[in-house]
């Protein structure tokens, strides 16, 4: 069993690293458990141009290296692995990782959410090279280009509408004829001259050039079972996100989609447990908002620990 910690932060990424920076500067000597994807979703993002302080833009992995280095500078300790089991029913709180058991007076959860992907063969290789799961993050890289959005819900309509600011044409590619999107979002997309619809179409492969950059998609007509190639300059997946909250089910309060419910800032339903970033935010999902929430969680945590000491 490791020594008792003031605070253990579960998960990295902008929320976890920022929480670590603030907690370390408050002399809480945080221990951060990296999680299954150290650095979070930004490690599969190429250029980031909308984060303040990087006027020339920055590669996603490089930005996360900078965040990590800053947290390390103030004394954050990092451990590899993933938290697989938690006991929040008693204090100190107990957490089991792949390699160790930890005890903490307080916990900040920053496990994030994962974009749903199609699971196709070369998906990881083409991600960030014409394939994206975030129009807000990457739309500006496709000025006057031909774009495709895959999905049929509100997020697909929202992403497609947003992309019309940049793309010459945006096609919403959906495997059915019926949409899950709300009427208002669907109406808005249908009224946009730049948006076209290709229904009953499912992506079966990503097409690339010799350099590995996306040039289009192979699509299956779900009615005729015929395959054809659909050329495009950029393809955006808008088929939802999955919060990384499985280990917390039945332990703290989650909403119907599995996101952690927070109140009074970043407090969860268990006193002494805080949550920040995409695990608790399904609306904005930006690096800058995740970092801001990580700051809030560390301040909330510091004040809570102070209250416990008196």
N, C-alpha and C positions, 0 to 999 in steps of 0.2 A: 504494500500500500504506500503510495506517495505521501509526502508530507501534506498537511492541511494548507490549502491556498485561500487567500482572501477572495480571489475571483478566478474562475476558469471560463475562458471564452471558447465556445464551440463553433468552429468554422472560420475560414479566412475570407478573402474578398474585401471589398471596400468597407463593409460594415464591421467585420471582425477586426481588421487591421486598425481602423480608426478607433474602435472601442479599446483596443490594446494600447494605442498611443496615449489616449486620455487616461486610461486606468494606470498605465505605467508612470505617467507624469504625476499622478495623484499618489504615487508610492504604494500602490496596491500589489505590485509585483505579479502581474497577470501571467497565467499560463494559457497559451493558445493551442488548441488541438486543430491541426491543419484541415482535417476533413478529407473527403474523397477527391476533391479537386482544389488543391492549394491555389489560392488566388481567385477562385470562383469563376463565374462565367466569362470574366474579362480575359482569362487566359486563352479563350478560343476566339477572341476578337482581335482583329488586326489593328487598324488605326482608330484612336479615340480622339475626336476633335472638339468635343463639347464639355470637357472637364476643365474648370477654371485652373489657371496656373500653367497650362501647357499651350502657349499661343501657337506653336507650330504643329500641335497634335502629338500624340505619343502612341506607341504600340501598347495594346492592352497588357500583355505579359510584363513589359518594361514598367508600366505604371504600377502594377501590383508588386514588382520588385522594389520600387521606390517606397511604396506604402510599408512593405515588410521591413525594409532597412530602417525606416524611421521608427517603427514600433520596437525594433531590436535595439536601436540606439538608446532608448529610454529604459531598457531592461526587461522587455517582454521575453519570456521563455517560450520556445516553440517545441511541440512534440508532434511527430508524425503519427498518422493513424486516424481512425474514425471512432466516434462515440457510438457504441452499439447497444448500450443499456444504461438507464438512469434510474436512480431512486431519489425522488424529490419529496418523499413522504416524511422525512426526518432530516434534522440538521446535525452535523454538516451534511450537505448533499453529496451523493455518491454517483460516480460515473465510471463506466467500464469502457476502455478503448480496446483496440486490437492487441495492445501490448501491456496494458497497465490498468490499475484501478486508482481513481483520483478522488480526493475529498475537497470540497469547496464550501466556503461560507456563503458565496453568491455565484450565480451562473449567468452569463450573457450568451444567448443562442443566436448565432449568425449563420445558420446552415444554408440559407438561400433557397432558391428554386431553380429547377432545371427546365429549360425549354424543351417541349416535346419535339422530338425529331422523327424522321421517317424510318431511320434505321437502315438506310441503303448502303451499299458496299463502300463507296468512296466518300461518304458524308463528312467524316472527320477531315479528310484531306482538302475538300473543297470549301469547308467552312471558313469564312473570311476571305475567300478568293472568288467571290461572286455569289456565294450562299450565305444567308444571314438569318437570324431568328429575332432581329430587332430593327425595325424600320427607323425608329427614332435615333438609334445609334448610328446606323450605316447608310440611311437614305441619301445623305448629302454626297456620298461617293459616286452617285449614279446620275449626274446631270445629263438630261436629254437622252436617257437610255430607255431601252425596252425592258420592262420589269414584269415579274410574275409574283403573285401572292398566293400561297397555297392555304386553303382553309375556307370555312363557311360560317364562322361565328362572328360575334361583334369585333373581336380583335382583328380578324381578317379584313373586315370592312374598314375599320379604323386605320389599319396599316396601309391599305390600298389608297384610301383617301389622303393620308399623309404623304405617301410616295408620289402623288400627282404634283406635288410642289417641285419635284426634281425630274421625274421620269417623263419621257415623251408619251409613253403609253403604258398603262398598267393593266394586266389581265389577272382577274381572280379565277384561279383554277380550283374547282371543287368536285369531289368525287360523286356527289349526288345532285339532284335538282332542287331539293328542299334545303333551306338554310336554317341554321340555328340562330342566326343573327336576329336582333330585335328589328321590328319594322322600321323604326326611325333610322337605324344605322344602314339597313339595306337600302332604304329609299334614297338616302344621301349618296351612297355609292352608285346606285343605278342612275341617279341624276347627273353624275359627273361625266362630262364628255370624254375625259381621258381614260375612263375605266371601262374595260370590256369583261365579259364573263365567258368562261369555257367550262361548261357543266358536264357532269358524268365523266370526269377525267381524273385519273389517279397517276401520280408520278411513280415510275418504276425504276428510273435510273437518272443520274446526273451526267450530262455530256460536258466534256472539257476539251480544251486545246492541248497542244503538246506540252505547254508549260503548267498544266493542271488547273487553269482558270476555267470557270464555268462558261459554257457557250449555249446551254439550253438544257432541256429535260426530255427524257423519253416518257411519253404518257400513254396510259392504257384507257381506251374508251370502255367504260364499265357496262355499256349497253351492248356494243357490237363485239367487244373483246379484241378490237384491232389496236395495234400500237402505232404510234407516229412520233416524230421528233418535233419538239416545240422550242424554237430558238428564242433566247432572251439573253440580256446582258447581266441581269441580276435576278435571283430567286429568293423570296422571303417566306420562311415558314411561319405561319400564324395559326398553329393548331393547339395552342395552349401551353401552360406551364404546369409543372408538378412541384409543389413545395416539398422540400426535403425534411419532412416532419414525422416520418414513420415511427421513429424511436420515441416520439413524445405523445403518441396516440394513447388516450386513456390516462395520461399523466398530467397534462395541462390542457386548458380549453383551446380547442381549434374551431375554426368556422367550417361550414359544410364542404369547402374545397380543400380543407387540410391546412390552411394558413393559421399561424398562431395569433390568437386574439390578444391585443394589448390595450391598456387603458392608462390614463394619467401619464402619457408619454410612451414609455416602453415596458411598463409593468405587465406581467402575465397574471394568470389566475392563481399562481403560487407565489407567495411572498418570498422575495429574494431571488426570483428567477426573472430575467429580463430578455427581451427579444428585439432584434434590429435587422433591417435590410429586407431582402425579398422574401424571407420566411414569414414576415409579418406585413408586407406591403405588396399587394397584388395590383395596385393602381398605377404607380409611377415607374417602378423597376428601373431606376437609373443609378449609375455609379455615385453620382453626387448626392442623391437623396439617401442612398444606402449609407454613405459615409456620414451624412448628417445625423442619421438615426443611430449609427454606431456611437457617435459623440454623445447623443442624448442618453443612450443606454449606460455608457460609462459614468456619466454624471448622476443619473438616477441610482446606479449601483453604489457609487461612492457615498451619496447622501444616505442611502438605506443602511449601509454598513456603519456609517457614523451614528445613525439613530439606534442601531442595535448595541452599540458600545456604551450607550448612556442609560 
